Amino acid sequence: MDEQRHLLSILVDNEPGVLSRITGLFSGRGYNIDSLSVAETVEPHVSRITMVTHGSPGIIEQIKKQLNKLINVIKVTDLTGMHYVLREMALIKVNAKTEHRAEILRITDIFRGQVVDVGIDHFTVKVTGDPEKIEAVINLLKPMGIREIARTGCVALPRENGNSH
Amino acid sequence: MKLKGAQILMKMLQEEGVDAIFGYPGGAVLDIYDALMDTDFKHILVRHEQGAVHAADGYARASGKVGVCLVTSGPGATNTVTGIASAYLDSIPIVIFTGQVPTHLIGNDAFQEVDIVGITRPCTKHNYLVKDVRNLAKTIKEAFHLARSGRPGPVLVDLPKDIINSTTTFKVPGEVRMRTYNPTYKPNIRQIQKIIDLVAKAKKPVIFSGGGVNLSKAHEELTKFARKARIPVTSSLMGLGGFPGTDELWLGMLGMHGTFRANMSITECDLLIGIGVRFDDRVTGKTDEFAPNATIVQIDIDPTSIQKNVPVSVPVVGDCRISLSMLNDLLEKLDLTGVDEKRAPWLKQIHDWKSTTPLAYKQGDTIKPQYVIDTLYELTGGEAIITTEVGQNQMWAAQYYHYKEPGQFISSGGLGVMGFGLPAAIGAQVGAPGKTVVDIAGDGSIQMNIQELATAVQYKLPVKVAILNNGFLGMVRQWQELFYQGRYSFTKFEHMPDFVKLAEAYGATGLRATKPEEVKKVLKLGLETEGPVIMDFVVEQEEGVYPMVPAGAPIKKMLLV
């Protein structure tokens, strides 16, 4: 059956070993993690994991059930098909020879990014957006020579019903 | 009340109603063992930590209570892993306490340090490292709660030495409340009604019952339901004992070594009601051709079991016993007049399958292993608790002994652990002191945990071991015969201990039968002899287990004798 990409938002106990239980579940059962981000929520005992995964509908169903079965998992929400806001951030360290510096700044500007570090022959650019937007920036900066990239993975929250834009 | 961690552990074990502990002392648990001397627990000193876990497993199944193990850190802990993985796959409630190096040494590669919580994460229902003595009582309470509730399973609690030695105020913790854990026991009544509607329409229904029926002790409800609706019953290996093996509606076990009639019934049925089963590959064979004409219903307490291996039309999340008693209530309201006539052609068909292709063997000049089990069944009146090792001995024990109730057939079903049977028999005997407990073993498997014979002798546990001694790793040899052109790669034991002398060396009784006419005599004597007995049956070397469905084939494609 067709593989589908799913965006999961998982609330878990903020305890040592919990992330390992989750990643262990994925590696042990051969599921895929495309991206993963974890941080504490307003409740200090609770963390939110935002995960992008893919698989056939049967596998996705199993992934959600298996996650729910873990004792430290509080709630699994599949945001796919819901209204949600999604962001990823990337730091891109790019070669910046004199003849390219203006172009890099322009591209950064178009994507509403920021230069967060600058040197004689490099810029580090910060961009935020959905993964497609970040891919676009990376593709445009590639010809200049990208030295290093760090991406956060997606974070997402569902929109509130009715009064959310 | 101020108590040391070790004393809190003892108090909590009493709170949880523990009576037996299977364990092995060591450096990291000295303080726990010291505290143990001031209690009345029956502590069974095993000879290897793997034996402790299998014994706790056997104890849990025979008694219906949570099994408890206590072992030291490092190798003591790693030796439990096979037993834990087996209990996990068979959903057996066990709590394992492991010693750990003091917290300030954790992560230092200290002597006998191992990250047992990390190692057992994928094979426990849950596990804990206790880092503060103030959390100890609550953690133990949760561990027992998790082990026995919902879909049961093993839970490990790792206890660093300094935690066990620290003192805190002890208060018995209240009811366990975990916001992340809330198993569904009561199924949705609409789903139950759907099953009744399907039963009313079905012409060729079959019930497929599994370990879940035994775990929730749903055997009476299942028997009532099947008899009332006149539905034949088959089961997985783990489901044996959930339905009387002598009932006219009993089809025998299903799957790779299932009976002809069970596998044919599944293939032909129009309604398949799976209860407490996970449709394991050993049962389904090729899933595309498993119950191809049937509407499939699946009842299980664990949502991950449902729809995992086969598509299901009516999924029901709930406890097997509660679900079955709701089914029985609704069945009362169903007009069942004429059900006998309606089922007659289907039951006739099943009867024909049974008469044309029954389970069979021919007893000739050498002892047939099946004959040993047949005779054992006869001599014990079907009342014994049977544990098994893994391989041919296990399959013949499943085929030729007939079980009446949950906890009577104790086998490592999911993981398939050789060396399970003897320690499990010891545990079962502790859990059910009045019962006859027999380990049906192979000559290969028995050597994997033979050291536990000393445990049985020490505690005067009268377990009986029947070794079906064919000089081979029989099941692997059978596969080599059938699928590897008879190339017997390392499946023949060129050297074998003398099991009779071995029994005697351990202080047990050793008996041997080499001819068919000796089988009954040896079994009778073995069963009547006080204390542990090893019976060495020198059987036909190249006997196979049949029927057999080759791995990955549809279950109707059986190799017959």
Interface residues (C-beta under 8 A of the other chain):
Chain A: D13 G17 S20 R21 G24 L25 G28 G58 E61 Q62 K65 Q66 N68 K69 I71 N72 V73 I74
Chain B: V117 G118 R121 P122 K125 H126 L129 L146 M178 R179 T180 Y181 D302 P303 T304 Q307 K308
